[in-house]
Amino acid sequence: MKISFSNKVVIALALLAALLSVVKFNHCYTTNWTGVGVDVHECYSDLPALFDARNLVNHVWPYSSATNSVEYPPLTGVVMWATALITPHGTNADKYYYLINIFFLALLFIGCAFLVSKMNPKKWYLLPVLPAVIASMYINWDMWAVVTALLAIHLFDKKRYGPSAIALAISIATKFFPIVLLIPIALIFIMKREYRTALRYFLQTSLLWLLINLPFIVTTPTGWWRFFKMNSTRPADLGSIWQALSIYNIDIPHLNFYWMALFALGSIAVVVYLYRSVLTPTLAQIAFIFVAIFTALNKVYSPQYVLWLAPLAVIALVNNRDRIAFWIWQGAEAFYHFAIWEYLGGYAGAKFALPPRWYAGAILIRVATSLFFALCTLKSTQSQLSTEPEPSQEEQFLLTNP
């Protein structure tokens, strides 16, 4: 099987980004993730941390404990457990576990770049050159969900709804955030008046998600539930707009209600705005908008969440006028990546730590710029969809000669 030159370029650039990320995390690898340098060098990773903390080093099933199960949906837990099984024992087990996992994450990132190149052939190269993406690639296992979410979007826009539903169910069962994509998917089906197809798509996605989760629900229900329990009971956490407000002594009671209500209102506003369009948007055009609203209002924003947003932003970036907004947002993401680790360094004893109010400011800037780029994307998309395309010569002939 021959690989085309364009695909070789995609693979090469994505591989370069993956290798640069290896270099970025190298300090922690050489020091075995110990000392204040973990924050100062911004190279913390959940991969070795949870290998020990969740007892994966001893091949313990990740959902067997009600209090120490992995805090992720089932398929991420299975990946964590399966890679632990093939990790050599010994004093360097943490390092081996890290290397095995980043090998797969690098391959998945190449897959992401390939899918982005299919959906936006003119701008795909932006993904592997984004500093915040390179800096965050090996923090967590998020890439497993990102690649399946992108595959679901690509298949959906190709009208391959069955395979798309399968990919989306797998993605949601890996990292829960892709469930947000069901909102723009519902909008597209409604605008096309394809109600039966919509029902079939939602049933396929829901049933497959349930089928994946059911063995965990039946055999280890409390361990499986821990992910949902933690997310429902957690207070304002790192990176969220709510934590920034708390740092400025503005505490919000009933946080679950407010963030979900605001997300619902924001999503409804976008749906109503797009519904007025003459043409129906593609999922690639509008997926970023909804995920951006979700991450802006959520109770936590971990640094690796940029991996959720960046590919969706690139596939939505079709209007050159939005490039400035895109880079302003990405600049804010890169600054936030610096800010969170230097802020946490203060708790680890770093000599030069970022003060809390500066960190809160970085959060607010990141949230504001992500929503600003989402707004620019929304306006550009609506503008493109609100103009009826001129009929082709063949269509004009048929209209004038019925």
CORJO-V263836 format. One record per residue. N is the residue number from 1. RES is the residue in three letters. PSI is psi in whole degrees, -180 to 180 (none if undefined). NEAR is the number of other C-alpha atoms within 10 Angstrom. D_LAST is the distance of its C-alpha to the last C-alpha in whole Angstrom. Layout:
# CORJO-V263836
N_RES_PSI_NEAR_D_LAST + N_RES_PSI_NEAR_D_LAST
This chain:
# CORJO-V263836
1_MET_121_3_48 + 2_LYS_140_4_48 + 3_ILE_126_7_47 + 4_SER_161_8_45 + 5_PHE_-42_9_47 + 6_SER_-39_12_44 + 7_ASN_-34_14_46 + 8_LYS_-38_12_49 + 9_VAL_-43_13_49 + 10_VAL_-49_22_48 + 11_ILE_-44_19_51 + 12_ALA_-45_14_53 + 13_LEU_-40_19_52 + 14_ALA_-39_26_52 + 15_LEU_-39_18_55 + 16_LEU_-43_17_57 + 17_ALA_-43_24_56 + 18_ALA_-39_26_58 + 19_LEU_-38_13_61 + 20_LEU_-36_16_61 + 21_SER_-36_21_61 + 22_VAL_-44_21_64 + 23_VAL_-41_14_66 + 24_LYS_-35_19_65 + 25_PHE_1_22_67 + 26_ASN_-35_15_70 + 27_HIS_-46_18_72 + 28_CYS_-35_20_72 + 29_TYR_-44_21_72 + 30_THR_-28_10_75 + 31_THR_6_11_77 + 32_ASN_39_14_75 + 33_TRP_47_21_74 + 34_THR_153_13_77 + 35_GLY_175_13_78 + 36_VAL_-18_17_77 + 37_GLY_-21_18_75 + 38_VAL_-42_22_72 + 39_ASP_-43_25_71 + 40_VAL_-41_22_73 + 41_HIS_1_17_71 + 42_GLU_46_23_68 + 43_CYS_20_23_68 + 44_TYR_146_23_68 + 45_SER_136_20_66 + 46_ASP_-20_13_65 + 47_LEU_-59_21_66 + 48_PRO_-31_24_69 + 49_ALA_-47_13_70 + 50_LEU_-18_17_68 + 51_PHE_-41_22_70 + 52_ASP_-46_13_73 + 53_ALA_-34_13_72 + 54_ARG_14_22_70 + 55_ASN_25_17_73 + 56_LEU_-24_22_70 + 57_VAL_-28_21_73 + 58_ASN_16_13_75 + 59_HIS_29_17_71 + 60_VAL_136_15_71 + 61_TRP_129_19_68 + 62_PRO_-12_24_66 + 63_TYR_19_29_66 + 64_SER_-18_17_69 + 65_SER_139_17_71 + 66_ALA_-23_14_70 + 67_THR_-15_12_71 + 68_ASN_24_14_71 + 69_SER_160_23_67 + 70_VAL_144_28_65 + 71_GLU_46_22_63 + 72_TYR_161_22_59 + 73_PRO_167_22_57 + 74_PRO_-44_26_58 + 75_LEU_-32_19_56 + 76_THR_-42_22_58 + 77_GLY_-39_20_61 + 78_VAL_-42_17_60 + 79_VAL_-45_16_60 + 80_MET_-43_23_63 + 81_TRP_-44_23_65 + 82_ALA_-40_14_64 + 83_THR_-27_18_64 + 84_ALA_-34_25_68 + 85_LEU_-32_16_69 + 86_ILE_8_12_68 + 87_THR_128_20_70 + 88_PRO_145_14_74 + 89_HIS_164_14_77 + 90_GLY_-175_9_79 + 91_THR_-24_8_80 + 92_ASN_23_11_77 + 93_ALA_-39_17_74 + 94_ASP_-43_23_73 + 95_LYS_-42_19_72 + 96_TYR_-42_19_71 + 97_TYR_-44_23_68 + 98_TYR_-47_21_67 + 99_LEU_-42_18_66 + 100_ILE_-44_15_65 + 101_ASN_-39_21_62 + 102_ILE_-24_21_61 + 103_PHE_-48_13_61 + 104_PHE_-39_15_58 + 105_LEU_-36_20_57 + 106_ALA_-43_22_56 + 107_LEU_-41_16_54 + 108_LEU_-37_21_52 + 109_PHE_-39_24_52 + 110_ILE_-41_23_51 + 111_GLY_-40_21_48 + 112_CYS_-46_26_47 + 113_ALA_-39_26_47 + 114_PHE_-45_22_45 + 115_LEU_-41_22_42 + 116_VAL_-39_29_42 + 117_SER_-29_22_41 + 118_LYS_-35_14_38 + 119_MET_-26_21_37 + 120_ASN_80_16_38 + 121_PRO_-22_13_38 + 122_LYS_-22_14_39 + 123_LYS_5_16_42 + 124_TRP_-33_22_43 + 125_TYR_-16_19_47 + 126_LEU_-36_17_48 + 127_LEU_-53_26_48 + 128_PRO_-2_25_51 + 129_VAL_1_14_53 + 130_LEU_123_17_53 + 131_PRO_-41_18_57 + 132_ALA_-32_25_57 + 133_VAL_-48_27_55 + 134_ILE_-40_24_57 + 135_ALA_-21_25_60 + 136_SER_1_25_59 + 137_MET_-34_28_58 + 138_TYR_26_28_61 + 139_ILE_-38_20_62 + 140_ASN_-173_22_60 + 141_TRP_17_24_58 + 142_ASP_-29_21_55 + 143_MET_-27_26_53 + 144_TRP_-38_21_53 + 145_ALA_-33_26_50 + 146_VAL_-45_26_49 + 147_VAL_-37_24_47 + 148_THR_-32_25_46 + 149_ALA_-42_28_44 + 150_LEU_-39_28_43 + 151_LEU_-41_21_42 + 152_ALA_-41_27_40 + 153_ILE_-47_28_38 + 154_HIS_-46_20_37 + 155_LEU_-38_19_36 + 156_PHE_-47_21_34 + 157_ASP_-18_16_32 + 158_LYS_5_11_31 + 159_LYS_24_11_30 + 160_ARG_73_13_33 + 161_TYR_-36_19_34 + 162_GLY_-57_16_37 + 163_PRO_-34_17_39 + 164_SER_-44_25_38 + 165_ALA_-39_26_40 + 166_ILE_-47_20_43 + 167_ALA_-40_24_43 + 168_LEU_-41_29_43 + 169_ALA_-43_27_46 + 170_ILE_-41_24_48 + 171_SER_-44_28_48 + 172_ILE_-35_24_49 + 173_ALA_-5_24_52 + 174_THR_-45_28_53 + 175_LYS_125_21_53 + 176_PHE_-17_16_52 + 177_PHE_-31_18_50 + 178_PRO_-9_23_46 + 179_ILE_-25_16_46 + 180_VAL_-28_16_45 + 181_LEU_-18_21_41 + 182_LEU_-24_17_40 + 183_ILE_-55_15_40 + 184_PRO_-30_24_37 + 185_ILE_-44_20_36 + 186_ALA_-42_18_35 + 187_LEU_-46_19_34 + 188_ILE_-44_21_31 + 189_PHE_-40_17_30 + 190_ILE_-43_15_30 + 191_MET_-30_17_28 + 192_LYS_-6_13_25 + 193_ARG_35_11_26 + 194_GLU_69_12_28 + 195_TYR_-40_13_31 + 196_ARG_-40_10_32 + 197_THR_-39_14_32 + 198_ALA_-46_19_34 + 199_LEU_-43_13_36 + 200_ARG_-42_14_36 + 201_TYR_-47_22_37 + 202_PHE_-37_17_40 + 203_LEU_-44_13_41 + 204_GLN_-45_20_41 + 205_THR_-47_24_43 + 206_SER_-44_17_45 + 207_LEU_-39_15_47 + 208_LEU_-41_19_47 + 209_TRP_-44_20_49 + 210_LEU_-40_14_51 + 211_LEU_-39_13_52 + 212_ILE_-40_17_53 + 213_ASN_-26_17_55 + 214_LEU_-44_15_57 + 215_PRO_-33_13_59 + 216_PHE_-39_18_61 + 217_ILE_-39_16_60 + 218_VAL_-44_10_62 + 219_THR_-39_12_65 + 220_THR_67_18_66 + 221_PRO_-41_17_64 + 222_THR_-37_18_66 + 223_GLY_-42_24_66 + 224_TRP_-38_28_62 + 225_TRP_-17_18_62 + 226_ARG_-39_21_64 + 227_PHE_-48_18_61 + 228_PHE_-38_14_59 + 229_LYS_-45_13_63 + 230_MET_-41_12_63 + 231_ASN_-27_14_60 + 232_SER_-27_12_60 + 233_THR_-11_10_64 + 234_ARG_144_12_64 + 235_PRO_-172_17_65 + 236_ALA_123_21_63 + 237_ASP_-180_16_64 + 238_LEU_136_18_64 + 239_GLY_-9_27_61 + 240_SER_155_23_59 + 241_ILE_-28_27_59 + 242_TRP_-36_26_61 + 243_GLN_-39_24_64 + 244_ALA_-45_24_64 + 245_LEU_-38_18_64 + 246_SER_-40_15_67 + 247_ILE_-34_16_69 + 248_TYR_18_13_68 + 249_ASN_32_9_70 + 250_ILE_98_11_67 + 251_ASP_133_14_67 + 252_ILE_117_15_64 + 253_PRO_161_9_65 + 254_HIS_51_9_63 + 255_LEU_-40_18_61 + 256_ASN_-45_17_59 + 257_PHE_-47_10_57 + 258_TYR_-43_13_56 + 259_TRP_-38_19_55 + 260_MET_-37_15_53 + 261_ALA_-43_13_52 + 262_LEU_-39_15_51 + 263_PHE_-42_19_49 + 264_ALA_-45_14_47 + 265_LEU_-43_12_46 + 266_GLY_-42_16_45 + 267_SER_-43_20_43 + 268_ILE_-42_13_41 + 269_ALA_-42_12_41 + 270_VAL_-43_18_39 + 271_VAL_-46_17_37 + 272_VAL_-41_11_36 + 273_TYR_-45_13_36 + 274_LEU_-28_25_33 + 275_TYR_-23_18_31 + 276_ARG_-8_13_30 + 277_SER_150_18_28 + 278_VAL_-42_16_24 + 279_LEU_160_17_24 + 280_THR_131_18_27 + 281_PRO_162_22_30 + 282_THR_160_18_31 + 283_LEU_-35_22_35 + 284_ALA_-33_23_36 + 285_GLN_-33_24_35 + 286_ILE_-5_25_37 + 287_ALA_-42_25_40 + 288_PHE_-40_28_42 + 289_ILE_-46_26_42 + 290_PHE_-39_21_43 + 291_VAL_-34_22_46 + 292_ALA_-42_24_47 + 293_ILE_-43_21_47 + 294_PHE_-48_20_49 + 295_THR_-30_24_52 + 296_ALA_-30_25_52 + 297_LEU_-9_20_53 + 298_ASN_164_22_55 + 299_LYS_-7_23_59 + 300_VAL_148_20_59 + 301_TYR_94_20_58 + 302_SER_152_16_59 + 303_PRO_-33_23_59 + 304_GLN_-5_21_57 + 305_TYR_-16_21_54 + 306_VAL_-25_21_53 + 307_LEU_-25_20_52 + 308_TRP_-43_23_49 + 309_LEU_-42_19_48 + 310_ALA_-48_22_48 + 311_PRO_-38_26_45 + 312_LEU_-36_26_43 + 313_ALA_-41_26_44 + 314_VAL_-42_23_43 + 315_ILE_-20_27_40 + 316_ALA_-12_27_39 + 317_LEU_89_25_40 + 318_VAL_-18_17_37 + 319_ASN_120_12_37 + 320_ASN_-23_10_40 + 321_ARG_-19_12_41 + 322_ASP_0_18_42 + 323_ARG_-39_14_45 + 324_ILE_-45_11_48 + 325_ALA_-38_19_47 + 326_PHE_-47_23_47 + 327_TRP_-30_14_50 + 328_ILE_-46_16_52 + 329_TRP_-46_22_51 + 330_GLN_-33_22_53 + 331_GLY_-41_18_56 + 332_ALA_-38_22_56 + 333_GLU_-42_27_56 + 334_ALA_-41_20_58 + 335_PHE_-39_18_61 + 336_TYR_-40_24_61 + 337_HIS_-42_25_61 + 338_PHE_-45_21_65 + 339_ALA_-44_24_65 + 340_ILE_-40_24_65 + 341_TRP_-36_21_68 + 342_GLU_-29_24_70 + 343_TYR_-47_22_70 + 344_LEU_-27_22_71 + 345_GLY_-28_22_74 + 346_GLY_-36_18_76 + 347_TYR_-22_11_76 + 348_ALA_-3_16_77 + 349_GLY_20_14_80 + 350_ALA_145_17_78 + 351_LYS_-40_11_80 + 352_PHE_92_11_77 + 353_ALA_154_20_75 + 354_LEU_128_18_72 + 355_PRO_150_13_73 + 356_PRO_-40_18_71 + 357_ARG_-31_14_69 + 358_TRP_-41_15_68 + 359_TYR_-43_25_66 + 360_ALA_-38_26_65 + 361_GLY_-39_18_64 + 362_ALA_-38_22_62 + 363_ILE_-49_28_60 + 364_LEU_-38_22_59 + 365_ILE_-44_20_58 + 366_ARG_-46_26_56 + 367_VAL_-46_24_54 + 368_ALA_-43_16_53 + 369_THR_-34_21_52 + 370_SER_-41_27_50 + 371_LEU_-34_19_48 + 372_PHE_-46_17_48 + 373_PHE_-37_25_46 + 374_ALA_-41_26_44 + 375_LEU_-42_17_43 + 376_CYS_-42_20_42 + 377_THR_-42_25_40 + 378_LEU_-46_20_38 + 379_LYS_-41_15_37 + 380_SER_-43_19_36 + 381_THR_-47_21_34 + 382_GLN_-37_22_32 + 383_SER_-41_13_32 + 384_GLN_-35_16_30 + 385_LEU_-13_18_28 + 386_SER_2_14_27 + 387_THR_119_11_25 + 388_GLU_128_10_21 + 389_PRO_144_10_20 + 390_GLU_139_8_18 + 391_PRO_146_10_15 + 392_SER_170_9_15 + 393_GLN_-40_9_14 + 394_GLU_-43_8_12 + 395_GLU_-39_11_10 + 396_GLN_-40_11_10 + 397_PHE_-43_11_8 + 398_LEU_-35_10_6 + 399_LEU_-36_10_6 + 400_THR_-16_7_6 + 401_ASN_70_7_4 + 402_PRO_none_5_0
